Structure formats: C-alpha cells, structure tokens
C-alpha cells in the first residue's frame, strides 16, 4: 500500500463544506471519496476512497499535513504522485481540497508544503 504526505485544506461550512474538520486521528480512520483534479467527475468507472490521517495542523485548524492512502487494496496506488491535486467529497458535497507533496516536500509551484 502506498502512503504519501499531503496538504489538506478543509472547506468551512459557510462555503459549503463541513461544520468542522474531522478528528483525523484514531479509529475508525476518516475515509471519503477522492477526485483528482484532472479526472472526470463523476467518475466513469469507479470512485475510490482515500484515508486521511492527520499529522498536524498548519496555519489554521482547516489546513493540515496528513498521510493519505487508498482504502481498498485494489485501488490505483500509483496515482498518488507528488504535486497531484485532489478534492474530497462526502456524497455530492466537496468538503476539502489537497495536494500530494512531492518527495522533497514541495508543491507544484515549488513552495514548501511542510
């Protein structure tokens, strides 16, 4: 199973997201449907659930560093590549956006993510 570091930005309820971010620690783990930015939505074949494990809060309680991995063993683990942006959904509601960190800990624009 592939696990990567990511930056997660939870969308506040006032903007259509969650009332508050999930705990992100302990069991059961928080997992929800992921959509990578360049993929069609809704997905043509299958939707995959991403497990989010909070590492630490960043500048606000809505911005996290987290470890992410797919819930299902048969998921396309090779798609968890550095610099890849994604969105998290609870049903049809977008609740967060994020980006997989590159191996050097930087995002697409070269800025430090961690």
N, C-alpha and C positions, 0 to 999 in steps of 0.2 A: 504494500500500500504506500502510495506517495503522499507525503505530508510536506506542505510548504508554509512559509510565513506570509502573511498578508496584512494589509491595512484595510480595516473595515470602517465605514462611515455610516452610522445608523441614521435613518431619516426620522426626524421628530414627528409626532402625531399631527401637529399644526400644518405639516407639509404632506400629510397623507401616509406617514409611516407608523411606527409603533408608539405606544404611550411612553415606554421606556425601553432601553436595550434589554435583551435577555441577560440572565446572570452570566452565561458563557463559561461557567466552571461547574465541576461536579457532574453527577449522574442524575438523570439521563443527560447526555450531551445535547446541545442545541444543534439541530439539523433542519435545513429547509431547502427548497428548490433553488438552484443556481441557474443563471443565464449569463453566458459570456457575451460581451458586448458585440462581437462580430457574428454571433449566431442568430438565426431567425427566432422570433417569438410569436406565438407559442412554438415549441419545438416540433419538427415534423415527425420524428420517430419516438424519442423518449426524453423525459426530463430526469435529471439526476439531482440527488440531494447532497449538499455539502455540509459537513460537520464543521462547526466553528468553535474553537477552544480559545477563549480569551487568555492573552498573556499579560497585557497591561493596558490601561487607559492612556491615551496620548494627551492632547491639549484640552479635550473635553470628555465627559462621560460617554459621548456619542462617537468618539473616534478611538478605535482600538488597534493594537497589534495583536494578531491572533495566529494560531496554527490552524490550517484548513486541510481537509482531506475528504474524499468522497465516502459516502456511507456504504455503498454497495461494492463488493469485491470486483464485479464485472464492469464497473464504470470506466470511462476512458481516462485513466490516471495520467497518461502522457499529455493531456490537455492542460494540466496545472503547470503552466510555464511562466517564468518571471516576466513581469510587465503586462500581463494579460488582465484586462479589466473585466469586472463582472457585476451583476446585480443579484440580490437575494429577494425571493418572493415568498409571501405567506398567502397562499391562494393566488388571486389575481393582483394582490397589493404588493407593490415594490416597497420593501422595508429597509434596504441598505444597498450601498454600492461599495465596491472594493477593488483592490488590485493586488495580484500576486507579486510579492517582492522578487526582484532579481537576486541571483546568488550573492551579489555584492551589497544587497540591502537597499538598492536604489530603484526608483520607479522609472517609467518610460522617459520622463524629461530629465533624468539624471539627478533629481532631488533625492536626498536621503529620506527613506521611509521609516527608519527606526532610529 
